[in-house]
Amino acid sequence: QQTEHSAWLCMVGNLKKWKEGPLHKEMTVKGKPLTLTATRGECHGTSHWIDFSWDNSEVTFADILEVFGELPIPPYLNRETQESDKETYQTVYSKIKGSVAAPTAGLHFTERVLDTLKNKGVDLEEVTLHVGAGTFRPVKSEEIAGHDMHTEYISVNRQTIEKLLKHNGETTAVGTTSVRTIESLYYIGVILESRPEASQEELHVKQWMPYENETNLTPVQALQNILDYMDRNHLDALHTSTQIIIAPGYEYKIVKRIVTNFHQPQSTLLLLVSAFVKGDWRKIYDYALSHDFRFLSYGDSSLLIT
């Protein structure tokens, strides 16, 4: 919602073509002409700080993105974004802007499917994880220990914690984003077990925490710790972040079933699936390949059960 100026850490395509100096773009937003200027700053890994400025205080950066931006469909589709993607490359329950991509397992759930589940007595809850660009960064190291996981921001409502407790700390997760959020809750509960007065920022789940901290805490106890924390701090929602990496050797705590699409080789998402099925992912993927299943974002889905 910033006006006149906004700075972002960006991935820049065709960076070699950007010579020294700022770039300018003449555009009309909400019927108002303006000049958008982008100035390149420091490099951070594969990204750069880009300073955006524009000469109209009545226009927000969100307004500019709405006009100038394009919906970021996956590059492997090898086509330009189409108008239909604005509807089909989005879940019907999406509400909060912030992710770099849609949580595509959720694309299988239409209003009719959700209503049918509700009519069958299935409790449905929504969690938020703002998908980061690092989700799509391939694992290039020989060993998983050499891969640095990115930070993603999560938000979980109090009612969701209560519903998880009602179901004895067990759930079905739709998509790997939901998996990472829900499994992070367990480790947030672990942090609160020893540090009940931690700030929300201190509840950040580090990449290797699940593998470094042995604990006998049950999922119910961990979730109760979160609920007690929210009560003490008068919170309706928990806002924090996670770097959790789920790879073979990980023991799932809360998620007992996963609805997920078929993922790319050398991805952290495939590692997550492998951990869930105890390394037996090849049988599943061989079956999908031999039966012409569609892979990736606009592809088919699977239901994995422990």
Sine and cosine of phi, psi and omega as CSV:
sin_phi,cos_phi,sin_psi,cos_psi,sin_omega,cos_omega
0.00,0.00,0.15,0.99,-0.01,-1.00
-0.93,0.36,0.51,-0.86,0.05,-1.00
-0.88,-0.47,0.53,-0.85,0.07,-1.00
0.94,0.33,-0.51,0.86,-0.07,-1.00
-0.43,-0.90,0.63,-0.78,0.06,-1.00
-0.32,-0.95,0.73,-0.68,-0.01,-1.00
-0.90,-0.44,0.68,-0.74,-0.05,-1.00
-0.67,-0.75,0.51,-0.86,0.15,-0.99
-1.00,0.07,0.90,-0.43,-0.20,-0.98
-0.83,-0.56,0.50,-0.86,0.27,-0.96
-1.00,0.03,0.75,-0.66,-0.10,-1.00
-0.90,-0.44,0.87,-0.49,0.06,-1.00
-0.98,0.18,0.51,-0.86,0.01,-1.00
0.79,0.61,0.70,0.72,-0.09,-1.00
-0.85,0.53,-0.55,0.84,-0.03,-1.00
-0.88,0.47,-0.42,0.91,-0.01,-1.00
-0.98,0.20,-0.24,0.97,0.00,-1.00
-1.00,0.04,0.99,-0.14,0.04,-1.00
-0.97,0.25,-0.06,-1.00,0.00,-1.00
-0.89,0.46,0.47,-0.88,0.07,-1.00
0.98,-0.18,0.27,-0.96,-0.03,-1.00
-0.97,0.22,0.34,-0.94,0.11,-0.99
-0.96,-0.29,0.53,-0.85,-0.03,-1.00
-0.79,-0.61,0.58,-0.81,0.02,-1.00
-0.66,-0.75,0.87,-0.50,0.08,-1.00
-0.99,0.12,0.73,-0.68,-0.04,-1.00
-0.43,-0.90,0.25,-0.97,0.05,-1.00
-0.86,-0.52,0.83,-0.56,-0.02,-1.00
-0.80,-0.60,0.82,-0.57,-0.04,-1.00
0.82,0.58,0.60,0.80,0.02,-1.00
0.97,0.23,0.12,0.99,-0.05,-1.00
-0.92,-0.40,0.81,-0.58,0.04,-1.00
-0.96,0.28,0.56,-0.83,0.07,-1.00
-0.39,-0.92,0.27,-0.96,0.10,-0.99
-0.91,-0.41,0.86,-0.51,0.05,-1.00
-1.00,-0.09,0.78,-0.63,0.00,-1.00
-0.88,-0.47,0.74,-0.68,0.04,-1.00
-0.87,-0.49,0.81,-0.59,0.01,-1.00
-0.87,-0.50,0.79,-0.61,-0.07,-1.00
-0.99,0.15,0.72,-0.70,0.02,-1.00
-0.91,-0.42,-0.55,-0.83,-0.10,-1.00
-0.91,0.43,0.47,-0.88,0.07,-1.00
-1.00,-0.04,0.71,-0.70,0.08,-1.00
-0.79,-0.62,0.99,-0.11,-0.05,-1.00
0.91,0.41,-0.89,-0.46,0.00,-1.00
-0.99,-0.13,0.14,0.99,-0.06,-1.00
-0.85,-0.53,0.25,-0.97,0.03,-1.00
-0.74,-0.67,0.56,-0.83,0.18,-0.98
-0.96,0.28,0.81,-0.58,0.06,-1.00
-0.89,-0.46,0.82,-0.57,0.01,-1.00
-0.99,-0.11,0.89,-0.45,0.01,-1.00
-0.98,-0.21,0.67,-0.75,0.10,-1.00
-0.61,-0.79,0.46,-0.89,0.00,-1.00
-0.49,-0.87,0.43,-0.90,-0.19,-0.98
-0.98,-0.18,0.71,0.70,0.07,-1.00
-0.48,-0.88,0.95,-0.31,-0.10,-1.00
-0.96,0.28,-0.15,0.99,0.01,-1.00
-1.00,0.05,-0.10,0.99,-0.06,-1.00
-0.94,-0.35,0.75,-0.66,0.04,-1.00
-1.00,-0.02,0.27,-0.96,0.04,-1.00
-0.89,0.45,-0.57,0.82,0.06,-1.00
-0.88,0.48,-0.63,0.78,0.05,-1.00
-0.88,0.48,-0.67,0.75,-0.02,-1.00
-0.91,0.42,-0.70,0.71,0.00,-1.00
-0.88,0.47,-0.60,0.80,-0.01,-1.00
-0.87,0.49,-0.56,0.83,-0.03,-1.00
-1.00,0.01,-0.72,0.69,-0.19,-0.98
-1.00,-0.05,-0.43,0.90,-0.07,-1.00
-0.98,0.19,0.29,-0.96,0.09,-1.00
-0.83,-0.56,0.61,-0.79,0.08,-1.00
-0.86,0.52,0.82,-0.57,-0.09,-1.00
-0.99,0.11,0.98,0.20,0.08,-1.00
-0.94,0.33,0.36,-0.93,-0.04,-1.00
-0.86,0.52,0.66,-0.75,-0.04,-1.00
-0.91,0.43,-0.43,0.90,-0.04,-1.00
-0.95,0.32,-0.13,0.99,0.09,-1.00
-0.96,0.29,-0.28,0.96,0.09,-1.00
0.80,0.60,0.70,0.71,0.07,-1.00
-0.42,-0.91,0.25,-0.97,0.06,-1.00
-0.97,0.26,0.40,-0.92,0.09,-1.00
-0.90,0.44,0.72,-0.70,0.02,-1.00
-0.96,-0.27,0.35,-0.94,-0.01,-1.00
-0.85,0.52,-0.58,0.82,-0.02,-1.00
-0.91,0.41,-0.42,0.91,0.00,-1.00
-0.89,0.45,-0.49,0.87,-0.02,-1.00
-0.88,0.48,-0.42,0.91,0.04,-1.00
-0.98,-0.18,-0.70,0.71,-0.12,-0.99
-0.98,0.18,-0.46,0.89,0.02,-1.00
-1.00,-0.08,0.78,0.63,0.01,-1.00
-0.33,-0.95,0.67,-0.74,0.04,-1.00
-0.96,0.28,0.45,-0.89,-0.02,-1.00
-0.95,0.31,-0.26,0.97,-0.03,-1.00
-0.96,-0.26,0.15,0.99,0.00,-1.00
-0.91,0.41,0.67,-0.74,-0.02,-1.00
-0.71,-0.70,-0.57,0.82,-0.17,-0.99
-0.93,-0.37,0.81,-0.59,0.03,-1.00
-0.98,0.21,0.61,-0.80,0.05,-1.00
0.31,-0.95,-0.37,0.93,-0.02,-1.00
-0.99,0.13,0.44,-0.90,0.09,-1.00
-1.00,0.05,-0.14,0.99,0.00,-1.00
-0.40,-0.92,0.34,-0.94,0.04,-1.00
-0.97,0.23,0.56,-0.83,0.14,-0.99
-0.98,0.21,1.00,-0.09,-0.34,-0.94
-0.95,0.30,-0.31,0.95,0.10,-1.00
-0.89,0.45,-0.49,0.87,0.01,-1.00
-0.95,0.32,-0.24,0.97,0.00,-1.00
-0.92,0.40,-0.32,0.95,-0.01,-1.00
-0.98,0.21,-0.20,0.98,-0.10,-1.00
-0.98,-0.18,0.96,-0.27,0.06,-1.00
-1.00,0.01,0.16,-0.99,0.07,-1.00
-0.84,0.54,-0.63,0.78,-0.02,-1.00
-0.91,0.43,-0.68,0.73,0.01,-1.00
-0.90,0.44,-0.69,0.73,-0.01,-1.00
-0.90,0.44,-0.65,0.76,0.04,-1.00
-0.90,0.44,-0.64,0.77,0.02,-1.00
-0.89,0.46,-0.67,0.74,0.04,-1.00
-0.89,0.46,-0.69,0.72,0.02,-1.00
-0.88,0.47,-0.66,0.75,-0.01,-1.00
-0.91,0.41,-0.39,0.92,0.06,-1.00
-1.00,0.04,0.07,1.00,0.05,-1.00
1.00,0.07,0.27,0.96,0.01,-1.00
-0.99,0.16,0.81,-0.59,0.08,-1.00
-0.97,0.25,0.80,-0.60,0.01,-1.00
-0.91,-0.41,0.78,-0.62,0.04,-1.00
-0.76,-0.66,0.49,-0.87,-0.01,-1.00
-0.92,-0.39,0.70,-0.72,0.11,-0.99
-0.85,-0.53,0.35,-0.94,-0.01,-1.00
-0.86,-0.50,0.79,-0.61,0.22,-0.98
-0.73,-0.69,0.85,-0.52,0.01,-1.00
-0.99,0.16,0.98,-0.22,-0.07,-1.00
-0.86,0.51,0.78,-0.62,0.03,-1.00
-0.99,-0.12,0.33,-0.94,-0.01,-1.00
-0.88,0.47,-0.43,0.90,0.00,-1.00
-0.89,0.46,-0.34,0.94,0.04,-1.00
-0.84,0.55,-0.52,0.85,-0.10,-1.00
-0.99,-0.15,0.05,1.00,0.02,-1.00
-0.97,0.24,0.85,-0.53,-0.04,-1.00
-0.92,0.40,0.45,-0.89,0.08,-1.00
-0.99,0.13,0.95,-0.32,-0.07,-1.00
-0.98,-0.22,-0.24,0.97,-0.02,-1.00
-0.97,0.25,0.48,-0.88,0.02,-1.00
-0.89,0.45,-0.58,0.81,0.01,-1.00
-0.86,-0.51,0.52,-0.85,-0.06,-1.00
-0.89,0.46,-0.42,0.91,0.01,-1.00
-0.88,0.48,-0.35,0.94,-0.02,-1.00
-1.00,0.03,0.02,1.00,-0.04,-1.00
-0.98,-0.18,0.82,-0.57,0.05,-1.00
-1.00,0.00,0.85,-0.53,0.01,-1.00
-1.00,0.09,0.55,-0.83,-0.01,-1.00
-1.00,0.08,0.25,-0.97,0.07,-1.00
-1.00,-0.07,0.69,-0.72,0.07,-1.00
-0.77,-0.64,0.57,-0.82,-0.08,-1.00
-0.99,-0.11,0.68,-0.74,-0.08,-1.00
-0.82,-0.58,0.42,-0.91,0.06,-1.00
-0.60,-0.80,0.78,-0.62,-0.01,-1.00
-0.73,-0.68,0.78,-0.62,-0.02,-1.00
-0.97,0.24,0.43,-0.90,0.03,-1.00
-0.84,0.55,-0.66,0.75,-0.03,-1.00
-0.87,0.49,-0.56,0.83,0.01,-1.00
-0.91,0.42,-0.67,0.74,0.05,-1.00
-0.88,0.47,-0.67,0.74,0.00,-1.00
-0.90,0.44,-0.65,0.76,0.01,-1.00
-0.92,0.39,-0.63,0.77,0.04,-1.00
-0.88,0.47,-0.65,0.76,0.03,-1.00
-0.91,0.41,-0.62,0.78,0.04,-1.00
-0.86,0.51,-0.55,0.83,-0.01,-1.00
-0.99,-0.16,0.48,0.88,0.10,-0.99
0.87,0.50,0.51,0.86,0.05,-1.00
0.94,0.35,0.54,0.84,0.03,-1.00
-0.76,-0.66,0.56,-0.83,-0.02,-1.00
-0.38,-0.92,0.24,-0.97,0.21,-0.98
-0.98,-0.20,0.80,-0.60,-0.01,-1.00
-0.98,-0.21,0.74,-0.68,0.08,-1.00
-0.99,-0.12,0.97,-0.23,0.05,-1.00
1.00,-0.05,0.44,-0.90,-0.02,-1.00
-0.93,0.37,-0.43,0.90,0.06,-1.00
-0.90,0.44,-0.70,0.72,0.04,-1.00
-0.90,0.43,-0.63,0.78,0.02,-1.00
-0.86,0.51,-0.75,0.66,-0.05,-1.00
-0.90,0.43,-0.60,0.80,0.03,-1.00
-0.91,0.40,-0.78,0.63,-0.11,-0.99
-0.93,0.37,-0.67,0.74,0.03,-1.00
-0.92,0.38,-0.51,0.86,0.07,-1.00
-0.90,0.44,-0.53,0.85,0.02,-1.00
-0.84,0.54,-0.64,0.77,0.00,-1.00
-0.85,0.52,-0.72,0.70,-0.07,-1.00
-0.97,0.25,-0.41,0.91,0.16,-0.99
-0.91,0.41,-0.66,0.75,0.07,-1.00
-0.89,0.46,-0.57,0.82,0.05,-1.00
-0.91,0.42,-0.70,0.71,0.03,-1.00
-0.85,0.52,-0.69,0.72,-0.04,-1.00
-0.94,0.35,-0.38,0.93,0.03,-1.00
-0.88,0.48,-0.64,0.77,-0.01,-1.00
-0.98,-0.18,-0.33,0.94,-0.04,-1.00
-0.72,-0.70,0.94,0.33,-0.10,-1.00
-0.89,0.45,-0.32,0.95,-0.02,-1.00
-0.98,-0.20,0.29,0.96,-0.01,-1.00
-0.87,0.49,0.52,-0.85,0.10,-0.99
-0.98,0.21,0.24,-0.97,0.00,-1.00
-0.88,0.47,-0.55,0.83,0.04,-1.00
-0.91,0.41,-0.57,0.82,0.00,-1.00
-0.97,0.26,-0.14,0.99,0.04,-1.00
-1.00,0.07,0.08,1.00,0.05,-1.00
-0.82,0.58,0.77,-0.63,0.01,-1.00
-1.00,-0.04,0.90,-0.44,-0.03,-1.00
-0.98,0.21,0.35,-0.94,-0.14,-0.99
-0.79,0.61,-0.74,0.67,-0.15,-0.99
-0.98,-0.21,0.13,0.99,-0.03,-1.00
-0.80,0.60,-0.69,0.72,-0.02,-1.00
-0.88,0.48,-0.38,0.92,-0.09,-1.00
-0.98,-0.17,-0.21,0.98,-0.08,-1.00
-0.97,-0.24,-0.34,0.94,-0.09,-1.00
-0.90,-0.44,0.97,-0.24,0.09,-1.00
-0.98,0.20,0.74,-0.68,-0.03,-1.00
-0.55,-0.84,0.55,-0.84,0.05,-1.00
-0.99,-0.17,0.15,0.99,-0.02,-1.00
-0.89,0.45,0.75,-0.66,0.05,-1.00
-0.99,0.16,0.38,-0.93,0.07,-1.00
-0.83,0.56,-0.62,0.78,0.01,-1.00
-0.89,0.45,-0.69,0.73,0.02,-1.00
-0.90,0.44,-0.66,0.75,-0.01,-1.00
-0.89,0.45,-0.70,0.71,0.00,-1.00
-0.92,0.39,-0.59,0.81,0.04,-1.00
-0.91,0.42,-0.59,0.81,0.07,-1.00
-0.86,0.51,-0.65,0.76,0.01,-1.00
-0.92,0.40,-0.70,0.72,-0.02,-1.00
-0.89,0.45,-0.66,0.75,0.04,-1.00
-0.89,0.45,-0.64,0.77,0.03,-1.00
-0.88,0.47,-0.69,0.73,0.00,-1.00
-0.92,0.40,-0.59,0.80,0.05,-1.00
-0.90,0.44,-0.72,0.69,-0.04,-1.00
-0.89,0.46,-0.55,0.83,-0.07,-1.00
-0.97,-0.23,0.13,0.99,0.05,-1.00
0.81,0.58,0.77,0.64,-0.04,-1.00
-0.97,-0.24,0.72,-0.69,0.12,-0.99
-1.00,0.01,-0.34,0.94,0.00,-1.00
-0.55,-0.83,0.52,-0.85,0.05,-1.00
-0.99,-0.13,0.84,-0.54,0.02,-1.00
-0.88,-0.48,0.89,-0.45,0.05,-1.00
-0.41,-0.91,-0.40,-0.91,-0.06,-1.00
-0.59,-0.81,0.28,-0.96,-0.02,-1.00
-0.57,-0.82,0.56,-0.83,0.15,-0.99
-0.88,-0.48,0.24,0.97,-0.15,-0.99
-0.79,0.61,0.71,-0.70,0.12,-0.99
-0.89,-0.45,0.81,-0.59,-0.03,-1.00
-0.95,-0.33,0.92,-0.38,-0.09,-1.00
-0.67,-0.74,0.25,-0.97,0.01,-1.00
-0.74,0.67,0.74,-0.67,-0.11,-0.99
0.95,-0.30,-0.30,0.95,0.04,-1.00
-0.97,0.25,0.67,-0.74,0.06,-1.00
-0.97,-0.24,0.91,-0.41,0.01,-1.00
-0.91,0.41,0.66,-0.76,-0.08,-1.00
-0.97,-0.26,-0.71,0.70,-0.12,-0.99
-0.91,-0.42,-0.64,0.77,-0.06,-1.00
-0.97,0.24,0.85,-0.53,0.00,-1.00
-0.94,-0.35,-0.30,0.95,0.02,-1.00
-0.58,-0.82,0.58,-0.81,0.01,-1.00
-0.76,-0.65,0.77,-0.64,0.22,-0.97
-0.99,-0.12,0.88,-0.48,-0.07,-1.00
-0.48,-0.88,0.46,-0.89,0.07,-1.00
-0.98,0.19,-0.05,-1.00,0.02,-1.00
-0.99,-0.13,0.78,-0.62,-0.24,-0.97
-0.97,-0.25,0.21,-0.98,-0.02,-1.00
-0.96,0.27,0.48,-0.88,0.16,-0.99
-0.88,0.48,0.39,-0.92,0.06,-1.00
0.86,0.52,0.51,0.86,0.03,-1.00
-0.91,-0.42,0.46,-0.89,0.07,-1.00
-0.92,0.40,-0.40,0.92,0.01,-1.00
-0.94,0.35,-0.62,0.78,0.06,-1.00
-0.93,0.36,-0.57,0.82,0.08,-1.00
-0.88,0.48,-0.65,0.76,0.02,-1.00
-0.88,0.48,-0.70,0.71,0.03,-1.00
-0.90,0.44,-0.68,0.73,0.00,-1.00
-0.86,0.51,-0.65,0.76,0.03,-1.00
-0.89,0.45,-0.60,0.80,-0.05,-1.00
-0.94,0.34,-0.62,0.79,-0.05,-1.00
-0.99,-0.17,0.35,0.94,0.07,-1.00
0.83,0.55,0.65,0.76,0.07,-1.00
0.99,0.12,0.00,1.00,-0.10,-1.00
-1.00,-0.07,0.62,0.79,-0.08,-1.00
-0.97,0.23,-0.44,0.90,-0.06,-1.00
-0.89,0.46,-0.61,0.79,0.02,-1.00
-0.87,0.49,-0.67,0.74,-0.01,-1.00
-0.91,0.41,-0.71,0.70,-0.06,-1.00
-0.96,0.29,-0.56,0.83,0.08,-1.00
-0.89,0.45,-0.66,0.75,0.03,-1.00
-0.89,0.46,-0.70,0.71,0.00,-1.00
-0.88,0.47,-0.67,0.74,-0.01,-1.00
-0.92,0.39,-0.66,0.75,-0.05,-1.00
-0.96,0.29,-0.29,0.96,0.02,-1.00
-0.94,-0.35,0.35,0.94,0.11,-0.99
0.84,0.54,0.60,0.80,0.12,-0.99
-0.91,0.40,0.50,-0.87,0.08,-1.00
-1.00,0.01,0.69,-0.72,-0.04,-1.00
-0.98,-0.18,0.23,-0.97,0.19,-0.98
0.93,0.37,-0.38,-0.92,-0.32,-0.95
-0.85,0.53,-0.74,0.67,0.00,-1.00
-1.00,-0.08,0.40,0.92,-0.09,-1.00
-1.00,-0.09,-0.21,-0.98,0.00,-1.00
-0.99,0.16,0.20,-0.98,-0.04,-1.00
-0.86,-0.51,0.17,-0.99,0.03,-1.00
-0.67,-0.75,0.40,-0.91,0.12,-0.99
-0.90,-0.43,0.91,-0.41,0.00,-1.00
-0.98,-0.22,0.73,-0.68,-0.07,-1.00
-0.78,-0.63,0.77,-0.64,0.03,-1.00
-0.96,0.27,0.00,0.00,0.00,0.00
